[in-house]
Amino acid sequence: MKAPIRVAVTGAAGQIGYALLFRIASGAMFGPDQPVILQLIEAPIEKALLALKGVAMELDDCAFPLLKGIVQTSDASVGFKDANWCLLIGAKPRGPGMERADLLKDNGKIFIEQGKIIDAVAAADARVAVVGNPANTNCMIAASQAKRLPADRFTAMVRLDQNRAQTQLAQKAGVDLTAVKDIFIYGNHSPTMFPAFAHATINGQPAASVINDQAWLQGPFCETVGKRGAAIIAARGLSSAASAANALVDHVRSLVTPGAIHSIAVKSNGLYGFDANVWAGMPVKTTTPGSYEVITGYAMDDFAKAKIATTNKELVDERAFVADMIK
Ligand code: NAX
């Protein structure tokens, strides 16, 4: 039996946490032979900590063979201690009438603190995956605090957008989901992100020629993927949770599987028209478990360049809002 790995999860008693923890404990994220210790971190609020206690009781009641321990805490320095993976889901939601700049600043404080603590106490091989919104910029903020851990350990999740795009293409073409490959998300996890349909394939053929409807690809397809989160809130009365948790399982699973090709948001070095040092969704190939290289060489047409410019501008604007915090 392998030694257990420590997986820290913030916002563990929230919606996504509730849909996620059972899948980590069952082996879906790290594989059926990898034991885990869950280090669950919640806000120091009585109601949240009580809810966390209930979640931990349910985890116990599942009798998962791979689950070797549960830590419950509101102290991040306890929760991130020796963690091999830090899954940052907890964030402040946007309240009524709240400006985007205020949301960025309030979350900035959380992610500055968590970035510092992770850098101080997490395991030497620690990897960080950010889900809490605005995920890309929160990830950049957390990474900005790290002196020990390199920036490529910090990734933000765009996998839910990738999964949404894959399903939309399969449904439009009337093919099985698994026939769709190489659909990657560029940019911000927000309605501006760009699902680069021109590089996707369906049964090995260019998706654009199989679907043969450029107006749909440029219009309704991009719009449906971009606004899917809002459509789910309108239908369910709550934001995406199970699909977000599933996407995080996929994000981490792909990152620990050498050879996997997928989209994650990583620190830009100027590729594909993104400003250096914003965290942007890109195609990557996992090299060794937890490490990746950005896939280069995809050609962008004028439509793609314009979409990337828009999502890049949003990322640059978000960075400007928090620039004074991360100096
Ligand atoms: P919930 O409000 O259900 O849960 C969030 C939990 O985080 C709460 O239990 C809260 O007490 C806790 N929390 C707040 N501040 C904390 C802190 N400093 N330390 C530890 N815990 C803290 O939200 P949920 O639906 O689970 O969504 C969580 C985040 O994911 C939100 O920011 C949401 O916008 C974001 N999402 C990101 C997605 C993505 O693709 N990147 C998709 C889904 C989701 O919208």
Boltz pocket constraint, residues with backbone or C-beta under 6 A from the ligand:
constraints:
  - pocket:
      binder: B
      contacts: [[A, 10], [A, 11], [A, 12], [A, 13], [A, 14], [A, 15], [A, 16], [A, 17], [A, 41], [A, 42], [A, 43], [A, 45], [A, 48], [A, 89], [A, 90], [A, 91], [A, 92], [A, 93], [A, 110], [A, 130], [A, 131], [A, 132], [A, 133], [A, 134], [A, 135], [A, 157], [A, 158], [A, 159], [A, 160], [A, 161], [A, 189], [A, 229], [A, 239], [A, 240], [A, 241], [A, 244]]
      max_distance: 6.0
